[in-house]
Structure formats: structure tokens, C-alpha cells
Amino acid sequence: MEVERDTISVGEFEFECGESIPDLEVAYEAYGEFTGENAVLVCHALTGSSHVAGHRTGKDTSGQARAWWDDIVGPGKAIDTTEYYVVCANVPGSCYGTTGPASENPETGEPYGTDFPAVTVGDWTEAQRRLLDELGIPALHAVVGGSVGGMNALDWAKRHPDHVERVVSIAAAARLDPQCLALDAVARRAITTDDAWQGGDYYDTDDEPTDGLALARQIGHIMYLSKASMEQKFGRRAAGRDAMRTFPVDPAGTFFPYRDVESYLDYQAEKFVERFDANAYLYLTRSMDNYDLAAGFEDDADALSAFEGEALLMSFTGDWHFTTEQSEQVAEAFRDLDTPVAHHVIESDHGHDAFLVEPEKVGPPLADFLDSGVDGKAITDTAEDDEPESQFAPVHTSLFS
């Protein structure tokens, strides 16, 4: 599979907060051949990159050697790169090639740090639109995203309703609930109370706020897993004899076991701080927390009223980060507008990570929707009257009566 990988300047960029930077560079990857009407934009999740498919060769500039959705994007896969021209762009505020806090401020020659403007999901959408303009893509066959990438996809239907035919929002919502807002706030405080953070000006020092970022990532991982998946993965087991604690422990703590779940979280945190920037984590979580589909409109339906395409919502029963009920609320907004919409609910114990780790459940309905819209048929079982029952149920009867 041939990959087009580049960073393009879209020129001066004004953020929603009113501040501007003289030059926004956007890192992207593209796969397949553009034929004029086959472009699909894939929006990555919170700490993802533009590296959505394939494996890296040579220098890795994305921070992710393995593509984050390689099971979904590629030749013959759900988003088939022999049929679609697939583009994935890293969002502003990140640290994977697109301009963000760790980038050099051309006016000072130093990293922006916390002088970088506040970033919103709306800014992500506008940066993607500017990139597509540079690539000569006037409109999209579809925009697809998972997690906050699903919010990004919904934002396309709100901001550029005439530029996209189909919207797929997976494991997402119109806005975060208070519990998730609270956990994200604690995660950010773990970073900003790390002495090494230094108000965000740590780039030229020998010490970065790795402890704070590690704790923030651990909170995130807990949000991504379900109770059932944690029980299956770890239970209350002690870690292996060779497991090493990442964080110091109080003297009394050495009497008690270092548990498997603790070891897992420490391992994930260690890997994350090697590849991600603490300030970028602050900026991106605030972008997600601030998003509200209805902002500037009477309600969600009003925000989506100009969209005349089709929509697919996908949710997972074990996901408490973005719940099935939240996806159903978005589906109801589309139904209020008589927009062709399907809400596909997947039974899963994997929690929020299900959209990444269960491609066999995500792929078939996604592929059918891209091909045929809500008329697509991904048959998995048979109704009592022996008539085929589509997975594209407008509502999951066991959850919403």
C-alpha cells in the first residue's frame, strides 16, 4: 500500500479564541488514489497521529511505529484504500508533526509552550478543511472518527454540511459528561503540579514533567477500560516477581503486593511519556472537554440542521467514557431532522478501547455504510420470523425501549 506522507503549511491561522499564529503546519498521511468523489477523512483520537494505516519504514516522526487503525484502513479492509482516497491529519495542538506547544515560535525562535493559543475541536475541523483545500479536495465522501475523533466528525456535519456526504461517529458524544470532565481535570492537575512542568517552559531543561504526564495517562487508561475488562485482564493478581514499581511507595506499602493492574498502568505510562508531550496533553484534553455540539445553536438538532447527508453512530455497551445513551442522543437529533441515521450498538466488555481492539465488530457495518449508507446490510443473526435482521438497527431494543 502506497502512502503519501507530508507536512503542509496552510499559512496564517486564527484560532477560535481569537489568537493567531503566522504559520500552521499540518502533518498528514494519505492512502489510495483520489478520483474526485472518493475522499474519506479519518479523524484520530486524543493522542493519536496521522499514522492511521500501514507500518513505518525509516525515520518515525509520528511517535507511533504501528498504525493506530491498521485493522480498519487498508486494501480490502473496512475503509478500503483501493476504493477510497483516505486522509488522516494530525490536529493542531498535538506533538506529532502538526504545529503545537512544542513547535518553534518563529517570532521568538523558542518553543511556544503555553504561549500557544487555546485550541478547540472546531480549530481541528478548520485546519483539516484548509489541508483538504491544499490537496485539491473540495468535498468528502465521508468523515469517520472514533472517541474525540467522533466529535470531530460530528463537527464536520455542523460546520461544513455541504462538504461531506456521510458522517460516522464511533464511541463518541455531543459533549462530555461531568464525570469525565472531573477525571480530565485531575489528570491535568497531575501535570501542572509536577515541579518539572515549570509553567509549561520545560523544553530547554534536563527535566520534563514525566511523573505528572504518567499519572495523567494512567487516569486516561482507567477511563478507557470497563470493569469487566479489568476483571478479565487483571483480577486482584499480584504482578510477577520481576515486576518493578515505577513510582516510589511508602514503607508500609512494601508489605502489600504490587498488583498486576498497577504494573499494567505503570508500563503504559512509561511508554506514553517516551512519545508524548505534557503541554500537548493539556491542550488536547481541554479541546475535548470544551466541545459541545450545540454551542451557538438552540440544541443538537439545530446544530445539525444544514446537514443533508447520512449518519452512522456506533457505540459499545461496556463503554462508560462515551456511553451508548450519549450516542443515542445524537441519533435522536438526526431523527428529529429526518436525516437518514443508524445507531449501531455493539455488545462488548472492552470499554472505550473497543473501537480499536475489536475491528471484526466495527469493520462490517462501517464498510457497508460507506458503500451503501443506512441501506447497507451487515447480517449477523436472524429474527424470530427467519427474516434477516440488519445490524443497522435504528435503536438497540435491549437498551432503549
Backbone hydrogen bonds in HBPLUS format (Angstrom, degrees):
<---DONOR---> <-ACCEPTOR-->    atom                        ^
c    i                          cat <-CA-CA->   ^        H-A-AA   ^      H-
h    n   atom  resd res      DA  || num        DHA   H-A  angle D-A-AA Bond
n    s   type  num  typ     dist DA aas  dist angle  dist       angle   num
A0004-GLU N   A0030-ALA O   2.79 MM  26  4.89 176.2  1.80 154.7 155.9     1
A0030-ALA N   A0004-GLU O   2.75 MM  26  4.89 145.2  1.87 139.3 149.9     2
A0006-ASP N   A0028-TYR O   3.15 MM  22  5.77 165.4  2.18 155.8 160.0     3
A0028-TYR N   A0006-ASP O   2.92 MM  22  5.77 167.4  1.93 171.3 171.2     4
A0008-ILE N   A0026-VAL O   2.95 MM  18  5.32 159.8  1.99 143.0 140.6     5
A0026-VAL N   A0008-ILE O   2.82 MM  18  5.32 165.9  1.84 146.0 148.8     6
A0010-VAL N   A0024-LEU O   2.88 MM  14  5.70 170.2  1.89 170.3 170.6     7
A0024-LEU N   A0011-GLY O   2.94 MM  13  5.67 152.5  2.02 137.2 139.8     8
A0013-PHE N   A0021-ILE O   3.06 MM   8  5.63 162.7  2.09 159.6 165.2     9
A0021-ILE N   A0013-PHE O   3.06 MM   8  5.63 150.4  2.15 146.2 154.0    10
A0015-PHE N   A0019-GLU O   2.81 MM   4  5.61 164.4  1.83 174.3 172.5    11
A0018-GLY N   A0015-PHE O   2.89 MM   3  5.51 164.5  1.92 120.2 125.3    12
A0099-THR N   A0025-GLU O   2.99 MM  74  5.48 152.8  2.06 151.4 155.0    13
A0090-ASN N   A0027-ALA O   2.84 MM  63  5.50 165.8  1.86 160.0 164.9    14
A0029-GLU N   A0088-CYS O   2.98 MM  59  5.51 151.8  2.06 150.5 159.5    15
A0088-CYS N   A0029-GLU O   2.94 MM  59  5.51 158.9  1.99 162.2 167.6    16
A0031-TYR N   A0086-VAL O   2.84 MM  55  5.12 147.3  1.95 142.2 152.8    17
A0086-VAL N   A0031-TYR O   2.87 MM  55  5.12 149.4  1.96 150.6 156.0    18
A0085-TYR N   A0038-ASN O   2.96 MM  47  5.81 160.1  2.00 129.2 135.8    19
A0141-HIS N   A0039-ALA O   2.77 MM 102  5.41 146.7  1.88 145.3 156.7    20
A0142-ALA N   A0039-ALA O   3.42 MM 103  6.94 153.9  2.49 147.0 151.1    21
A0040-VAL N   A0085-TYR O   2.86 MM  45  6.04 158.6  1.91 146.8 149.1    22
A0087-VAL N   A0040-VAL O   2.90 MM  47  6.26 160.8  1.94 156.5 161.4    23
A0041-LEU N   A0142-ALA O   3.00 MM 101  6.45 155.1  2.07 152.8 154.2    24
A0144-VAL N   A0041-LEU O   2.82 MM 103  6.22 161.4  1.85 164.8 171.3    25
A0042-VAL N   A0087-VAL O   2.84 MM  45  6.14 165.7  1.86 161.8 165.9    26
A0043-CYS N   A0144-VAL O   2.75 MM 101  6.10 161.8  1.78 156.0 162.2    27
A0048-GLY N   A0045-ALA O   3.19 MM   3  5.24 167.6  2.20 112.3 115.3    28
A0052-VAL N   A0050-SER O   2.92 MM   2  5.67 125.5  2.22 111.8  95.7    29
A0068-TRP N   A0051-HIS O   3.31 MM  17  6.88 150.7  2.40 151.9 152.2    30
A0069-TRP N   A0052-VAL O   3.10 MM  17  5.18 144.2  2.23 127.4 136.7    31
A0072-ILE N   A0069-TRP O   2.98 MM   3  5.47 159.4  2.03 115.1 121.8    32
A0073-VAL N   A0069-TRP O   3.05 MM   4  6.24 160.6  2.09 162.1 168.2    33
A0079-ILE N   A0072-ILE O   2.92 MM   7  6.03 177.5  1.92 160.9 160.5    34
A0074-GLY N   A0079-ILE O   3.20 MM   5  6.43 165.5  2.22 149.4 151.5    35
A0077-LYS N   A0074-GLY O   3.07 MM   3  5.28 165.5  2.10 127.8 128.2    36
A0081-THR N   A0074-GLY O   3.25 MM   7  5.01 155.4  2.31  94.6 102.0    37
A0083-GLU N   A0080-ASP O   3.00 MM   3  5.43 155.4  2.06 110.3 118.2    38
A0084-TYR N   A0080-ASP O   2.79 MM   4  5.95 162.0  1.83 159.0 165.3    39
A0094-SER N   A0091-VAL O   3.26 MM   3  5.94 156.1  2.32 139.2 140.7    40
A0093-GLY N   A0099-THR O   3.05 MM   6  6.28 169.7  2.06 139.5 142.9    41
A0103-SER N   A0100-GLY O   2.97 MM   3  5.37 158.6  2.01 116.9 123.9    42
A0113-GLY N   A0101-PRO O   2.72 MM  12  4.50 159.3  1.76 144.4 137.3    43
A0112-TYR N   A0103-SER O   2.86 MM   9  6.07 149.0  1.96 171.4 176.5    44
A0105-ASN N   A0110-GLU O   2.76 MM   5  5.62 177.4  1.76 148.1 148.9    45
A0108-THR N   A0105-ASN O   3.02 MM   3  5.57 150.1  2.11 117.2 125.3    46
A0109-GLY N   A0105-ASN O   2.72 MM   4  5.51 156.1  1.78 171.3 177.9    47
A0115-ASP N   A0112-TYR O   3.07 MM   3  5.26 157.1  2.13 129.4 130.1    48
A0116-PHE N   A0113-GLY O   3.28 MM   3  6.04 166.0  2.30 116.0 119.5    49
A0123-ASP N   A0120-THR O   2.99 MM   3  5.09 125.4  2.30  96.1 109.9    50
A0124-TRP N   A0120-THR O   3.20 MM   4  6.68 146.0  2.32 140.9 150.1    51
A0124-TRP N   A0121-VAL O   3.01 MM   3  4.95 117.0  2.42  92.6 108.5    52
A0125-THR N   A0121-VAL O   3.03 MM   4  6.44 157.2  2.08 152.0 157.0    53
A0126-GLU N   A0122-GLY O   3.01 MM   4  6.30 161.2  2.04 149.1 153.8    54
A0127-ALA N   A0123-ASP O   2.90 MM   4  6.05 155.5  1.96 148.2 154.9    55
A0128-GLN N   A0124-TRP O   2.94 MM   4  6.21 154.2  2.01 150.0 157.1    56
A0129-ARG N   A0125-THR O   2.90 MM   4  6.20 154.8  1.96 148.6 155.9    57
A0130-ARG N   A0126-GLU O   2.94 MM   4  6.16 156.9  2.00 146.0 151.8    58
A0131-LEU N   A0127-ALA O   2.94 MM   4  6.18 153.2  2.01 143.9 151.5    59
A0132-LEU N   A0128-GLN O   2.90 MM   4  6.16 164.3  1.92 153.5 157.0    60
A0133-ASP N   A0129-ARG O   2.99 MM   4  6.25 148.3  2.09 143.7 152.5    61
A0134-GLU N   A0130-ARG O   3.10 MM   4  6.42 153.5  2.17 144.4 150.9    62
A0134-GLU N   A0131-LEU O   2.98 MM   3  5.07 113.3  2.44  97.0 112.9    63
A0135-LEU N   A0131-LEU O   2.96 MM   4  6.32 140.8  2.12 145.4 157.4    64
A0137-ILE N   A0132-LEU O   2.86 MM   5  5.10 175.4  1.86 150.6 150.0    65
A0136-GLY N   A0133-ASP O   3.10 MM   3  5.08 155.3  2.16 100.5 108.2    66
A0140-LEU N   A0163-HIS O   2.63 MM  23  5.89 165.8  1.65 149.9 154.1    67
A0165-GLU N   A0140-LEU O   3.13 MM  25  6.51 146.7  2.24 147.7 156.6    68
A0166-ARG N   A0141-HIS O   3.11 MM  25  6.24 127.9  2.40 126.6 141.3    69
A0143-VAL N   A0166-ARG O   2.99 MM  23  6.53 145.0  2.12 155.3 165.5    70
A0168-VAL N   A0143-VAL O   2.93 MM  25  6.27 159.9  1.97 163.5 165.1    71
A0145-GLY N   A0168-VAL O   3.08 MM  23  6.43 150.4  2.17 155.1 163.6    72
A0170-ILE N   A0145-GLY O   2.92 MM  25  6.09 167.5  1.94 162.2 164.3    73
A0149-GLY N   A0146-GLY O   2.90 MM   3  4.69 134.1  2.11 132.7 124.7    74
A0147-SER N   A0170-ILE O   2.88 MM  23  6.33 146.8  1.99 159.4 170.0    75
A0150-GLY N   A0147-SER O   2.79 MM   3  5.16 140.0  1.95 107.2 119.1    76
A0152-ASN N   A0148-VAL O   2.97 MM   4  6.31 154.3  2.04 144.0 151.0    77
A0153-ALA N   A0149-GLY O   2.93 MM   4  6.23 144.4  2.06 136.3 145.7    78
A0154-LEU N   A0150-GLY O   3.03 MM   4  6.31 156.5  2.09 142.5 147.9    79
A0155-ASP N   A0151-MET O   2.86 MM   4  6.14 146.6  1.97 147.1 157.4    80
A0156-TRP N   A0152-ASN O   3.17 MM   4  6.54 136.8  2.37 140.1 150.2    81
A0156-TRP N   A0153-ALA O   3.11 MM   3  5.23 130.4  2.37  97.4 110.1    82
A0157-ALA N   A0154-LEU O   3.06 MM   3  5.21 118.1  2.46  97.6 112.1    83
A0158-LYS N   A0154-LEU O   3.14 MM   4  6.48 139.1  2.31 141.1 152.8    84
A0159-ARG N   A0155-ASP O   2.77 MM   4  5.94 169.4  1.78 159.3 160.9    85
A0160-HIS N   A0156-TRP O   2.82 MM   4  5.20 151.9  1.90 135.1 144.5    86
A0163-HIS N   A0160-HIS O   3.00 MM   3  5.39 162.5  2.03 116.3 121.9    87
A0310-GLU N   A0165-GLU O   2.98 MM 145  6.52 150.9  2.06 153.5 161.2    88
A0167-VAL N   A0310-GLU O   2.98 MM 143  6.45 155.4  2.04 153.0 160.7    89
A0312-LEU N   A0167-VAL O   2.86 MM 145  6.30 154.3  1.93 160.9 168.4    90
A0169-SER N   A0312-LEU O   3.00 MM 143  6.43 156.1  2.06 163.6 170.7    91
A0314-MET N   A0169-SER O   3.08 MM 145  6.43 158.1  2.13 148.6 150.4    92
A0171-ALA N   A0314-MET O   2.76 MM 143  6.03 167.5  1.78 154.3 158.1    93
A0293-LEU N   A0174-ALA O   2.96 MM 119  5.06 162.1  2.00 145.3 150.8    94
A0181-LEU N   A0177-ASP O   3.05 MM   4  6.32 156.9  2.11 153.2 160.5    95
A0182-ALA N   A0178-PRO O   2.88 MM   4  6.04 152.8  1.95 146.5 153.1    96
A0183-LEU N   A0179-GLN O   3.07 MM   4  6.38 160.1  2.11 149.0 153.6    97
A0184-ASP N   A0180-CYS O   2.96 MM   4  6.12 160.7  2.00 148.9 154.1    98
A0185-ALA N   A0181-LEU O   2.98 MM   4  6.16 148.0  2.09 141.6 150.6    99
A0186-VAL N   A0182-ALA O   3.06 MM   4  6.41 155.0  2.13 150.0 155.8   100
A0187-ALA N   A0183-LEU O   3.00 MM   4  6.25 156.1  2.06 145.7 152.6   101
A0188-ARG N   A0184-ASP O   2.97 MM   4  6.26 157.6  2.03 149.2 154.2   102
A0189-ARG N   A0185-ALA O   3.03 MM   4  6.30 152.7  2.11 144.3 152.1   103
A0190-ALA N   A0186-VAL O   2.96 MM   4  6.27 138.4  2.14 144.8 156.0   104
A0190-ALA N   A0187-ALA O   3.19 MM   3  5.14 127.5  2.48  92.5 106.0   105
A0191-ILE N   A0188-ARG O   3.03 MM   3  5.23 127.9  2.31  98.8 112.1   106
A0192-THR N   A0188-ARG O   2.95 MM   4  6.31 168.4  1.96 157.6 159.5   107
A0193-THR N   A0189-ARG O   2.97 MM   4  5.74 140.2  2.13 139.7 146.4   108
A0194-ASP N   A0191-ILE O   3.11 MM   3  5.36 159.4  2.15 108.3 114.6   109
A0197-TRP N   A0194-ASP O   2.82 MM   3  5.51 165.7  1.84 126.1 131.1   110
A0200-GLY N   A0197-TRP O   2.85 MM   3  5.32 147.8  1.96 114.5 125.1   111
A0201-ASP N   A0198-GLN O   3.22 MM   3  5.53 170.5  2.23 113.2 115.0   112
A0205-THR N   A0202-TYR O   3.21 MM   3  5.38 160.6  2.25 115.8 115.6   113
A0210-THR N   A0208-GLU O   2.66 MM   2  5.53 141.7  1.80 108.7  96.6   114
A0213-LEU N   A0209-PRO O   3.04 MM   4  6.25 162.4  2.07 149.8 155.2   115
A0214-ALA N   A0210-THR O   2.80 MM   4  5.85 152.8  1.87 143.7 151.6   116
A0215-LEU N   A0211-ASP O   3.02 MM   4  6.27 159.2  2.06 148.6 153.1   117
A0216-ALA N   A0212-GLY O   2.98 MM   4  6.21 157.6  2.03 146.1 152.8   118
A0217-ARG N   A0213-LEU O   2.94 MM   4  6.16 157.6  1.99 149.3 154.7   119
A0218-GLN N   A0214-ALA O   2.99 MM   4  6.25 150.0  2.08 144.8 153.3   120
A0219-ILE N   A0215-LEU O   3.03 MM   4  6.36 156.2  2.09 152.0 157.1   121
A0220-GLY N   A0216-ALA O   3.09 MM   4  6.40 154.4  2.16 143.5 150.8   122
A0221-HIS N   A0217-ARG O   2.89 MM   4  6.21 155.8  1.94 151.3 157.2   123
A0222-ILE N   A0218-GLN O   3.10 MM   4  6.36 155.4  2.16 148.1 153.8   124
A0223-MET N   A0219-ILE O   3.17 MM   4  6.48 147.7  2.28 142.9 151.5   125
A0223-MET N   A0220-GLY O   3.01 MM   3  5.08 119.1  2.39  96.2 111.6   126
A0224-TYR N   A0220-GLY O   3.05 MM   4  6.38 136.1  2.25 143.1 155.7   127
A0224-TYR N   A0221-HIS O   3.07 MM   3  5.01 126.6  2.37  92.6 106.8   128
A0352-HIS N   A0224-TYR O   2.82 MM 128  4.62 113.4  2.27 117.7 135.2   129
A0353-ASP N   A0224-TYR O   3.25 MM 129  5.57 152.2  2.33 148.2 142.4   130
A0230-MET N   A0226-SER O   3.00 MM   4  6.18 156.1  2.06 149.8 156.2   131
A0231-GLU N   A0227-LYS O   2.95 MM   4  6.16 153.2  2.03 147.2 154.7   132
A0232-GLN N   A0228-ALA O   2.98 MM   4  6.21 159.3  2.02 148.1 153.7   133
A0233-LYS N   A0229-SER O   2.87 MM   4  5.96 157.9  1.92 145.2 151.5   134
A0234-PHE N   A0230-MET O   2.90 MM   4  5.71 166.5  1.92 145.1 149.5   135
A0235-GLY N   A0230-MET O   3.31 MM   5  6.66 156.3  2.37 138.3 144.5   136
A0237-ARG N   A0234-PHE O   3.20 MM   3  6.12 155.6  2.26 145.6 147.7   137
A0260-ASP N   A0237-ARG O   2.76 MM  23  5.60 170.1  1.77 147.1 147.8   138
A0239-ALA N   A0258-TYR O   2.71 MM  19  5.83 172.7  1.71 150.4 152.0   139
A0243-ALA N   A0240-GLY O   3.00 MM   3  5.36 163.4  2.03 115.1 120.5   140
A0253-GLY N   A0250-ASP O   2.80 MM   3  5.21 133.2  2.01 111.6 125.8   141
A0254-THR N   A0251-PRO O   3.26 MM   3  5.80 153.6  2.33 110.7 117.0   142
A0255-PHE N   A0252-ALA O   3.10 MM   3  5.78 162.3  2.13 117.0 122.5   143
A0256-PHE N   A0253-GLY O   3.07 MM   3  5.49 146.4  2.19 109.7 118.4   144
A0262-GLU N   A0259-ARG O   3.03 MM   3  5.25 120.2  2.40 100.4 115.1   145
A0263-SER N   A0259-ARG O   2.97 MM   4  6.35 160.1  2.01 155.1 161.0   146
A0264-TYR N   A0260-ASP O   2.94 MM   4  6.19 155.7  2.00 149.6 155.9   147
A0265-LEU N   A0261-VAL O   3.10 MM   4  6.31 164.3  2.13 145.0 148.6   148
A0266-ASP N   A0262-GLU O   2.91 MM   4  6.14 158.7  1.95 152.4 158.7   149
A0267-TYR N   A0263-SER O   2.92 MM   4  6.10 157.8  1.97 147.5 153.6   150
A0268-GLN N   A0264-TYR O   2.96 MM   4  6.23 167.9  1.97 156.4 159.1   151
A0269-ALA N   A0265-LEU O   2.97 MM   4  6.10 155.4  2.03 144.6 151.6   152
A0270-GLU N   A0266-ASP O   2.92 MM   4  6.12 159.4  1.96 150.5 155.8   153
A0271-LYS N   A0267-TYR O   3.09 MM   4  6.36 161.3  2.12 154.0 158.1   154
A0272-PHE N   A0268-GLN O   3.00 MM   4  6.14 153.2  2.08 143.6 151.5   155
A0273-VAL N   A0269-ALA O   3.04 MM   4  6.24 166.4  2.06 159.0 160.0   156
A0274-GLU N   A0271-LYS O   3.31 MM   3  5.43 140.9  2.48  97.4 108.1   157
A0275-ARG N   A0272-PHE O   2.95 MM   3  5.44 149.6  2.04 112.5 121.3   158
A0276-PHE N   A0272-PHE O   3.01 MM   4  6.03 134.2  2.22 157.9 171.7   159
A0281-TYR N   A0277-ASP O   3.07 MM   4  6.41 149.4  2.17 147.4 155.9   160
A0282-LEU N   A0278-ALA O   3.11 MM   4  6.51 151.5  2.20 148.1 155.5   161
A0283-TYR N   A0279-ASN O   2.96 MM   4  6.28 163.3  1.99 156.0 159.7   162
A0284-LEU N   A0280-ALA O   2.87 MM   4  6.01 169.4  1.88 157.3 159.9   163
A0285-THR N   A0281-TYR O   3.08 MM   4  6.03 162.8  2.11 144.3 149.1   164
A0286-ARG N   A0282-LEU O   3.19 MM   4  6.30 153.7  2.27 142.2 149.4   165
A0287-SER N   A0283-TYR O   3.00 MM   4  6.27 146.7  2.12 141.9 151.6   166
A0288-MET N   A0284-LEU O   3.06 MM   4  6.35 160.4  2.10 149.5 153.1   167
A0289-ASP N   A0285-THR O   2.86 MM   4  6.05 167.9  1.88 151.0 154.8   168
A0290-ASN N   A0286-ARG O   2.92 MM   4  5.88 154.1  1.99 145.4 151.3   169
A0291-TYR N   A0288-MET O   3.18 MM   3  5.43 143.1  2.33 103.1 113.3   170
A0295-ALA N   A0292-ASP O   2.97 MM   3  5.40 164.5  2.00 118.2 123.4   171
A0297-PHE N   A0294-ALA O   2.81 MM   3  5.24 154.7  1.87 147.3 146.3   172
A0303-ALA N   A0299-ASP O   3.08 MM   4  6.37 151.4  2.16 148.3 156.5   173
A0304-LEU N   A0300-ASP O   3.12 MM   4  6.39 137.2  2.31 143.5 154.6   174
A0304-LEU N   A0301-ALA O   3.12 MM   3  5.15 129.9  2.38  96.0 109.1   175
A0305-SER N   A0302-ASP O   3.33 MM   3  5.03 162.6  2.37  98.8 103.8   176
A0307-PHE N   A0304-LEU O   3.08 MM   3  5.63 157.7  2.13 119.0 125.8   177
A0311-ALA N   A0340-PRO O   2.95 MM  29  6.41 157.5  2.00 154.0 161.4   178
A0342-ALA N   A0311-ALA O   3.09 MM  31  6.58 142.9  2.23 143.2 154.0   179
A0313-LEU N   A0342-ALA O   2.83 MM  29  6.18 169.2  1.84 164.4 168.2   180
A0344-HIS N   A0313-LEU O   2.71 MM  31  6.06 161.2  1.74 170.2 165.8   181
A0315-SER N   A0344-HIS O   3.07 MM  29  6.51 154.0  2.14 148.9 153.4   182
A0346-ILE N   A0315-SER O   2.82 MM  31  6.11 169.3  1.83 155.0 158.2   183
A0319-ASP N   A0316-PHE O   3.10 MM   3  5.43 167.4  2.12 118.3 121.1   184
A0317-THR N   A0346-ILE O   3.02 MM  29  6.29 159.7  2.06 156.0 159.4   185
A0326-GLN N   A0323-THR O   3.15 MM   3  5.24 124.6  2.47  95.8 109.0   186
A0327-SER N   A0323-THR O   3.24 MM   4  6.67 153.6  2.31 146.7 153.2   187
A0328-GLU N   A0324-THR O   2.91 MM   4  6.15 153.0  1.98 147.2 155.6   188
A0329-GLN N   A0325-GLU O   3.03 MM   4  6.31 142.4  2.18 140.6 149.7   189
A0330-VAL N   A0326-GLN O   3.36 MM   4  6.72 150.7  2.45 140.7 146.8   190
A0331-ALA N   A0327-SER O   2.93 MM   4  6.27 158.2  1.98 150.1 156.9   191
A0332-GLU N   A0328-GLU O   2.84 MM   4  6.08 152.5  1.92 147.8 154.8   192
A0333-ALA N   A0329-GLN O   3.13 MM   4  6.41 146.0  2.25 137.9 146.5   193
A0333-ALA N   A0330-VAL O   3.07 MM   3  5.06 118.7  2.47  93.9 109.1   194
A0334-PHE N   A0330-VAL O   3.11 MM   4  6.53 154.6  2.18 151.0 156.9   195
A0335-ARG N   A0331-ALA O   2.89 MM   4  6.22 157.3  1.95 148.9 156.0   196
A0336-ASP N   A0332-GLU O   2.85 MM   4  6.07 151.1  1.94 148.2 155.4   197
A0337-LEU N   A0334-PHE O   2.97 MM   3  5.24 141.2  2.13 103.1 114.7   198
A0339-THR N   A0334-PHE O   3.03 MM   5  5.18 164.4  2.05 151.0 145.9   199
A0338-ASP N   A0335-ARG O   2.89 MM   3  4.79 161.8  1.92 106.5 112.3   200
A0354-ALA N   A0351-GLY O   3.14 MM   3  5.76 163.9  2.16 118.7 122.4   201
A0356-LEU N   A0353-ASP O   2.89 MM   3  5.48 153.0  1.96 119.0 127.5   202
A0357-VAL N   A0353-ASP O   3.05 MM   4  6.26 153.1  2.13 151.0 159.3   203
A0358-GLU N   A0354-ALA O   2.99 MM   4  5.40 139.2  2.16 147.3 146.2   204
A0361-LYS N   A0358-GLU O   3.02 MM   3  5.63 155.3  2.09 116.9 124.0   205
A0362-VAL N   A0358-GLU O   3.20 MM   4  6.51 150.4  2.30 146.6 155.5   206
A0363-GLY N   A0359-PRO O   2.76 MM   4  5.42 165.8  1.78 146.5 151.2   207
A0366-LEU N   A0362-VAL O   3.30 MM   4  6.25 155.0  2.36 152.6 159.7   208
A0367-ALA N   A0363-GLY O   2.85 MM   4  5.95 166.8  1.87 165.3 168.3   209
A0368-ASP N   A0364-PRO O   3.05 MM   4  6.22 165.2  2.07 153.8 157.8   210
A0369-PHE N   A0365-PRO O   2.97 MM   4  6.04 155.7  2.03 142.4 149.0   211
A0370-LEU N   A0366-LEU O   3.01 MM   4  6.24 164.0  2.04 153.3 157.2   212
A0371-ASP N   A0367-ALA O   3.08 MM   4  6.24 148.0  2.18 142.8 151.6   213
A0372-SER N   A0368-ASP O   2.72 MM   4  5.77 170.1  1.73 157.4 160.4   214
A0373-GLY N   A0369-PHE O   2.71 MM   4  4.19 145.1  1.83 126.3 127.9   215
A0376-GLY N   A0373-GLY O   3.01 MM   3  5.70 165.4  2.03 122.0 125.1   216
A0383-ALA N   A0387-GLU O   3.14 MM   4  5.56 160.5  2.18 154.2 153.3   217
A0386-ASP N   A0383-ALA O   2.86 MM   3  5.22 151.4  1.94 120.7 122.7   218
A0399-LEU N   A0396-HIS O   2.90 MM   3  5.57 155.4  1.96 121.3 129.3   219
A0400-PHE N   A0396-HIS O   2.89 MM   4  5.91 163.4  1.92 160.8 165.8   220
